[in-house]
Amino acid sequence: MNNKFIKEYREDMNRFFESFWVLSQELAFPLFAGAAIAGLVHLFLDKEQMTKYLSGHKYAVVFKAVLFGLPLPLCSCGVLPLAISLRSKGLNKGAVNGFLVSTPQTGVDSFLVAASFFSWPFALIKLLLALVLGLITGLTSSFFDEDEEFVSEYEKKKNKKSNKLQAWWDHSLDVLQSIWFWLFIGLVISSLISLLTEQFKVNELMSSLALWQQMGLMLLVSLPLYVCATASIPIAMGFVIMGMHPAAALVFLIAGPASNAAVILPLSKILGWRHVMIQLIIVIIGSCLGAYYFSSYLSVVDPMGPSHHHESSSWYQVTAAVLLLSFFLKQIFEVCKDKFNQGPKQGDVESYSMDGINCQACVNKIKKASQTYSELQLVEVDKEKKFISFQADEKSRALFLSQLEDLGFTNIQKREP
């Protein structure tokens, strides 16, 4: 009995890891390509250009905002800080709402990964639907918004000479580091779905459901949970392998990143509940109607099972998959190291606010700088509230703060406990 159980367990684990490996091959190359393109977009489009571009009448600005977000590789939570920044500069609520709905789905990384996992027609339909829903949401929201015009009030800062190659690398890496956890979870869930589908024949049950029932089920799954636009694609493929119609998977991909619980609450604070409800209603109804309209085109999608592409994997796919898995391992190691490293016991924990903590690459610079000092332990780096906390002796503290200034962080001030 035990031998049989062990044998079945090994077979299940082999199938799980095989599925995980195949999915990684499909995901890795377009993901890295999207991150690289994201770095180029960041390099050649600064904030001054952005705010000048998004000036004009409130209805015209909606079109500009949606088109502006078209190539940006931002997930639903990653797009929120940028939307808040634009709103604080005077961008009307309708444009912000349209930007929030369309951008997570139209990013270059999400588009390339969707094309790799499903097909190019599927990715194009997904992009088109996201653009249309973003425009409808933005225009409807603008109709109920009293703001008439957005005039740029961009405050010019001193231009700092920087290494463009390093800036490109830092931002590309920041894109990956901001979503790596959900990518990893998405691959695990998709692999588990593939395994369970084979064991329990779930595809027969799912196939028996009508399309509208499958769409309703996808809404129930996606709306309460945070699902990153890129990381949710492997999960959606898992649902298709399970027997879901690709149109239902499209509802999951559109509705989840655009209107999940992680975005709704903070969004209500900057736009108000009326604009949040406008977004929810349009995204829910629009994603279902759009997916139903294109269902005949989407039905030809060939789901990628664990054995799919097994012999057709190119050398660059395998290489990219190895790099992706190495990246996952490195990130997991960093998390574990930060969690269990207790560090020195000298001095009290001190907190300092500063300007310049804008992305994960900035956080990584601070962490790397802190590792120079044996008598300093970095406790926390909060890029949202822009402060750091650390424990160190007097000499290490002074050297560390001086190094942070050399790295470009400004206005460093001690926070009161």
Buried (B, 14 or more C-beta within 10 A) or exposed (E): EEEEEEEEEEEBEEBBEBBBBBBBBBBBBBBBBBBBBBBBBBBEBEBEEBBEBBBBEBBBBBBBBBBBBBBBBBBBBBBBBBBBEBBEBBBBBBBBBBBBBBBBBBBBBBBBBBBBBBBEBBBBBBBEBBBBBBBBBBBBBBEEBEBEEBEBEBEEEEEEEEEEEEBBBBBBBBBBBBBBBBBBBBBBBBBBBBBBBBEEEBBEEBEEBEBEEBBBBBBEBBBEEBBBBBBBBBBBBBBBBBBBBBBBBBBBBBBBBBBBEBBBEBBBEBBBEEBBEBBBEBBBEBBBBBBBEBBEBBEEBEBBBBEBBEEEBEEEBBBBBBBBBEBBEEBEEEEEEEEEEEBBEBBEEBBBBBEBBEBBBBBBBBBEBBEEBEBBBBBEBEBEEBBBBBBBBEEBBEBBBEBBEEEEBEEBEEEEE
